[in-house]
Amino acid sequence: MKDFSKLEKKLKVKFKNKDLIRQSVVHRSYLNEHPEFELDHNERLEFLGDAVLELVVTEYLYKNYPNPEGELTNWRASLVNANMLSDIAKTLNIEDYLYLSKGEAQDKNSKARQYILANAMEAVIGAIYLDKDYKAANKFVTDKIITKLPHILEHKLYEDPKSRFQEISQERIGITPTYKVLEESGPDHAKHFVIGVFLRKDLVAKGEGTSKQEAQVQAAAEGLHVKNWE
């Protein structure tokens, strides 16, 4: 059995019911290979934690910022999306404790792993809420997640990558980026696109996705990274 005491120290939460913290990191795939495992997967905890997280963040934004609903909604989305939650999960070493199938365990850098980590992060919040109370869950979310808000606001990370890439490229070099489909494959019901973002004729970055929009957003996000505009 894994030793969760180090994870508890990292989370700064000591669980009365150790099964809750263990269950929060059990992925469905693990149970497919280990049906005898004594705990269920983490999806119900994730469902609960998602609601607690959204309430804590919403309450904080409402009480601390007089901005209109649309802006607060964008800020909240930037705090609770899969990218942010998976990054925070990694800093808390949650990845080291995941119960995964052999296939999932090897697939470390995929989009699927990002979602597994984000879901585990929500499940941990759900576990804290059940083991302690709303106050403890609120403190955890405030300390680990809401503290990212100043960085998000300073760098306008609440804007979608396409908007940010266009705004910065126009501001700094006076060029409006364009997007071109570089590859298109798969049947109509399962298309796969590779799209490039260009500044004039220069290919800056590529993005992939199951829709042109998804691939463009990924290309813009990669472009921000390549140009060091993040």
SEDREN-248814 format. One record per residue (C-alpha): residue number from 1; residue in one letter; chain; z, y, x negated. Coordinates in steps of 0.1 Angstrom, whole numbers. Layout:
BEGIN
> k/r/c/zz/yy/xx
> NUM/A/A/Z/Y/X
...
This chain:
BEGIN
> k/r/c/zz/yy/xx
> 1/M/A/0/0/0
> 2/K/A/-8/35/-12
> 3/D/A/20/58/-23
> 4/F/A/19/88/-1
> 5/S/A/48/107/-16
> 6/K/A/26/127/-40
> 7/L/A/3/137/-11
> 8/E/A/34/148/9
> 9/K/A/44/170/-21
> 10/K/A/9/184/-22
> 11/L/A/10/191/15
> 12/K/A/46/203/13
> 13/V/A/54/182/43
> 14/K/A/78/153/43
> 15/F/A/70/129/71
> 16/K/A/97/111/91
> 17/N/A/70/87/104
> 18/K/A/50/76/74
> 19/D/A/25/58/96
> 20/L/A/13/91/109
> 21/I/A/2/105/75
> 22/R/A/-13/71/66
> 23/Q/A/-33/69/99
> 24/S/A/-46/105/94
> 25/V/A/-68/92/65
> 26/V/A/-80/60/80
> 27/H/A/-118/61/86
> 28/R/A/-133/40/113
> 29/S/A/-155/22/86
> 30/Y/A/-124/8/69
> 31/L/A/-113/-11/101
> 32/N/A/-147/-27/104
> 33/E/A/-140/-44/70
> 34/H/A/-103/-48/76
> 35/P/A/-97/-56/113
> 36/E/A/-63/-69/104
> 37/F/A/-51/-34/93
> 38/E/A/-20/-25/112
> 39/L/A/-30/11/120
> 40/D/A/-58/26/141
> 41/H/A/-84/50/127
> 42/N/A/-78/87/126
> 43/E/A/-101/99/154
> 44/R/A/-74/106/180
> 45/L/A/-53/125/155
> 46/E/A/-84/144/145
> 47/F/A/-89/153/182
> 48/L/A/-54/166/185
> 49/G/A/-54/184/151
> 50/D/A/-87/202/160
> 51/A/A/-70/217/190
> 52/V/A/-39/227/171
> 53/L/A/-60/242/143
> 54/E/A/-81/263/167
> 55/L/A/-50/276/185
> 56/V/A/-32/286/153
> 57/V/A/-63/304/139
> 58/T/A/-71/321/173
> 59/E/A/-35/332/178
> 60/Y/A/-34/347/142
> 61/L/A/-67/365/146
> 62/Y/A/-57/379/180
> 63/K/A/-24/392/168
> 64/N/A/-36/407/136
> 65/Y/A/-71/421/142
> 66/P/A/-82/444/170
> 67/N/A/-118/434/165
> 68/P/A/-141/424/194
> 69/E/A/-143/388/206
> 70/G/A/-177/381/189
> 71/E/A/-164/391/154
> 72/L/A/-132/371/158
> 73/T/A/-152/341/170
> 74/N/A/-174/342/138
> 75/W/A/-143/346/116
> 76/R/A/-126/316/132
> 77/A/A/-158/295/128
> 78/S/A/-159/303/91
> 79/L/A/-123/291/87
> 80/V/A/-125/259/107
> 81/N/A/-160/246/98
> 82/A/A/-166/214/79
> 83/N/A/-175/231/46
> 84/M/A/-142/250/45
> 85/L/A/-120/221/57
> 86/S/A/-136/196/33
> 87/D/A/-131/220/4
> 88/I/A/-94/225/13
> 89/A/A/-90/188/17
> 90/K/A/-103/182/-18
> 91/T/A/-78/208/-33
> 92/L/A/-50/189/-15
> 93/N/A/-62/156/-30
> 94/I/A/-67/141/5
> 95/E/A/-99/124/-8
> 96/D/A/-78/102/-31
> 97/Y/A/-60/87/-1
> 98/L/A/-89/79/23
> 99/Y/A/-92/44/37
> 100/L/A/-129/38/36
> 101/S/A/-154/9/37
> 102/K/A/-169/0/4
> 103/G/A/-201/17/13
> 104/E/A/-185/49/23
> 105/A/A/-162/49/-7
> 106/Q/A/-193/49/-30
> 107/D/A/-210/77/-11
> 108/K/A/-190/105/-27
> 109/N/A/-213/135/-26
> 110/S/A/-230/131/7
> 111/K/A/-228/153/38
> 112/A/A/-211/123/55
> 113/R/A/-182/125/30
> 114/Q/A/-179/162/38
> 115/Y/A/-174/155/75
> 116/I/A/-150/126/67
> 117/L/A/-129/149/47
> 118/A/A/-130/177/73
> 119/N/A/-120/152/100
> 120/A/A/-92/139/79
> 121/M/A/-80/175/74
> 122/E/A/-78/179/111
> 123/A/A/-61/146/115
> 124/V/A/-34/156/90
> 125/I/A/-28/187/111
> 126/G/A/-24/165/142
> 127/A/A/-1/142/123
> 128/I/A/21/172/112
> 129/Y/A/22/184/148
> 130/L/A/34/150/161
> 131/D/A/58/143/133
> 132/K/A/73/178/133
> 133/D/A/63/205/159
> 134/Y/A/39/233/165
> 135/K/A/59/256/142
> 136/A/A/54/232/112
> 137/A/A/17/228/120
> 138/N/A/14/266/123
> 139/K/A/30/271/89
> 140/F/A/7/245/73
> 141/V/A/-25/260/88
> 142/T/A/-14/295/78
> 143/D/A/-5/285/42
> 144/K/A/-35/263/35
> 145/I/A/-63/276/57
> 146/I/A/-57/311/70
> 147/T/A/-50/323/34
> 148/K/A/-88/319/29
> 149/L/A/-96/347/54
> 150/P/A/-94/377/29
> 151/H/A/-120/359/7
> 152/I/A/-142/352/37
> 153/L/A/-141/388/49
> 154/E/A/-146/403/15
> 155/H/A/-177/382/8
> 156/K/A/-190/382/44
> 157/L/A/-190/344/45
> 158/Y/A/-187/346/83
> 159/E/A/-224/356/83
> 160/D/A/-248/327/84
> 161/P/A/-265/320/50
> 162/K/A/-299/331/61
> 163/S/A/-286/365/72
> 164/R/A/-266/369/40
> 165/F/A/-295/359/17
> 166/Q/A/-319/383/34
> 167/E/A/-294/412/34
> 168/I/A/-285/408/-3
> 169/S/A/-321/402/-14
> 170/Q/A/-333/433/4
> 171/E/A/-303/453/-9
> 172/R/A/-306/442/-46
> 173/I/A/-343/437/-52
> 174/G/A/-360/451/-21
> 175/I/A/-377/418/-11
> 176/T/A/-375/400/22
> 177/P/A/-373/362/17
> 178/T/A/-398/339/33
> 179/Y/A/-395/302/41
> 180/K/A/-422/275/38
> 181/V/A/-422/238/48
> 182/L/A/-426/218/15
> 183/E/A/-424/183/30
> 184/E/A/-423/169/65
> 185/S/A/-417/132/72
> 186/G/A/-405/108/98
> 187/P/A/-414/101/134
> 188/D/A/-411/128/161
> 189/H/A/-376/117/172
> 190/A/A/-363/116/136
> 191/K/A/-381/143/116
> 192/H/A/-370/153/81
> 193/F/A/-379/186/66
> 194/V/A/-378/200/31
> 195/I/A/-381/238/32
> 196/G/A/-382/263/3
> 197/V/A/-370/298/3
> 198/F/A/-392/322/-16
> 199/L/A/-389/357/-30
> 200/R/A/-425/368/-31
> 201/K/A/-442/338/-48
> 202/D/A/-411/325/-66
> 203/L/A/-394/294/-52
> 204/V/A/-356/301/-53
> 205/A/A/-342/270/-37
> 206/K/A/-349/241/-14
> 207/G/A/-330/228/17
> 208/E/A/-333/197/37
> 209/G/A/-325/189/74
> 210/T/A/-335/172/106
> 211/S/A/-348/205/119
> 212/K/A/-366/235/103
> 213/Q/A/-336/257/111
> 214/E/A/-311/234/95
> 215/A/A/-333/231/64
> 216/Q/A/-338/269/62
> 217/V/A/-300/275/64
> 218/Q/A/-294/249/36
> 219/A/A/-321/265/15
> 220/A/A/-306/300/20
> 221/A/A/-271/286/11
> 222/E/A/-285/270/-20
> 223/G/A/-304/302/-28
> 224/L/A/-271/322/-27
> 225/H/A/-257/297/-52
> 226/V/A/-287/298/-75
> 227/K/A/-289/336/-76
> 228/N/A/-251/338/-79
> 229/W/A/-250/360/-48
> 230/E/A/-220/342/-33
